């Protein structure tokens, strides 16, 4: 199938998204944009959040990592499940009790204005870096597969994708994204299942035979017992739990969808349903990764890592499967990018500009400011995608998890301190604590071979970062609050 025909399918898919956005975004206001009028259906939110949590990086990088890491990523996924339990039964009740629009207002109530602004700023930094890394990977695949052959440069491809996202999120915000995420998750999982079925059929294997062959090749190993390795099961389990606690429970993008659900009970059902379903979806991605490497061995394909799945889908599968792959890929892209831009717009407007508290702003003026911020973040996304293009790391999932370790660590420390203690801190010193902790973690990370020898620090760097932030906050506690 020609690149032009593939591009027409992408345009058709976008028209469908735009139609859904128009229908759901009618008569929307700021409350619709920020929290969906607190009237979202929990089942729609749960299913749509699967697409948001997985993203295009999971779609490509997780299968591509199987040759190197086997199924070790599943250890992290089990940790996710534990972390989502904390989100559902500790953090969500707190957010609903306080009727928060921005979850970082909790830090304002508990510790003070500087802590509040610091927490929101770290979210903005982390989500910008992580979302643009996800966006870069998918844009690069679309560029290589379609738009490059049409003579469109990479920067123009990025602008086209961002323009599409802006068009269908500009008005409706969360109210629209709840529905579009659901549609996109359906397309993504459909693409995943079709690709698994096609490769199994091509290899003339049934499910049991596939598992046996993967085990023989060493691709399906899940449990890693060497405590010195980054893949040690306990490290991965703990890291996965804290990743889901921070990247969901302390993340405005994920939580603004949860708190858009009408009741706490429904929101909790949403989180736990999403957590269980996502466990099976990730296992299916890993299974697909093993099949892709078996197929590559048979066909003498040399592509590895992030390039493996796109190479096979677009060059070795029938045209209709290639179309399904492209639709599934952009379905994985849009939930992570559209939700990120919407959440960043919400956080900047509410947490930094405080437009929801300004009595001098009319609804029209507030909406104008929101639109300006929305467009500004789209431009920032463009800049960061071009930076990632310049760096060109071969495995973006590693980049994203490393970013999370450095930028979500201070959020983990701030929220943990606020929930687990009743102490007050010297609020003006909080930003310094939250800057120093990641710097110390970076120095530890780059010198770990000198300090620890063969013992490797992996994703648990996030936990260490949060612990250092917690200790730093203890050092600036007000004497009369102890």
Order of alpha helices (4+ residues) and beta strands (2+ residues): alpha-alpha-alpha-alpha-alpha-alpha-alpha-alpha-alpha-alpha-alpha-alpha-alpha-alpha-alpha-alpha-alpha-alpha-alpha-alpha-alpha-alpha
